[in-house]
Amino acid sequence: MRGNRKLLTFDLDGVLCRPPFGINPGSNRHKPRRTRGHATILSPTEPYRYFLRRPMAGAVEGFRRLAEAYECHVLTARTERTRRLTERWLERWLGYVPVLHLRAGYDETPAAFKVRRTAELGAFAHFEDDPHTALWVAEGIPYVFLVDWRRNRWLDHPRVHRLRRIAEAEALLERLSTAIDVRPG
């Protein structure tokens, strides 16, 4: 929390930015937890893969509304090598560049990076599209909002709240913010 504003973190791809072909790629239902990562065959295309993508439906308006009441950071598994194009995408669609957290490289998995950073930042809530990551993050912070994709519907957890659009979180966040702030143990 910064001052009296609680911190919200937002994944970028699948939450703010449309994924390729508008389809969330996987269910990650039985994905093992690992902290060590590695570069994949798609790594060389990373800086350019999402640059021309449009925002998710309602993402721009929802993010802007929440940023009026909360401190909002973007926390993405994209690596530092994508910073320039990612900042240009945020400027184009949001009209400014919020605080942006990127992985240093591929040595850490995307999920492990988000788990670590949300905890380090003291996030009140995180917005995610990957169920594996959402479940893991929910163990360390009070609330997670999961964008409702068909492939992640298997996830059911008391601190993970489903939504179709970011703005749907506004009323629930207001209620949660005024409730007793209990950190997960």
C-alpha positions, 0 to 999 in steps of 0.5 A: 500500500502506498500512502492510503491507496492500496496497490493493485497489480495487473498482468498485461497479456490476457488481462490488458492486452489481447492474446494472439488470435484472441484466444487464451492459450492454455489451461495449465491445470497440472502445471508443476511449480518451478522457479527456474525458467528458460528461454523458449523457441519463441523468445526471439520474437518476444519484443514484437509478438504483442506490439500490434495487439489491441486491448482486451474489451473494457480493459482501458476503461476499467484500468483507468477507473481503478487507477483513480482510487488505487495505485495500479502497476503493470506486472508482466512476465515479458522481459526487460528486452521488451520495455521500449515497445511495452511502454509504447503500447501502454502509452498508446492505449492507456494514455500514460505508462504506469509503473511497469515491472518486467522480468530481468530475463528467462531465469525465473518462470513467469509464475514465480516472478509474479508470485515474488513481485506481488509479495515484495510490492505488498499488492492488495490484489492482482489481475491475472489470466493464467490459473496456475499463476492465479492460484499460486499468487493467491497464497501470498496476497489477499485477492486475485481477479482471474479473467474468465477464459474457458480454459481456466474455469476449472480453478475454484479458490476463495481468494480468486474472483472471476471477472469478464472485464476489469471494471467488474472488480470495482464494487468488490474491491470497494467492499474488500478494501473496507473489510478487515485486511487479513493477509493470507497465512 
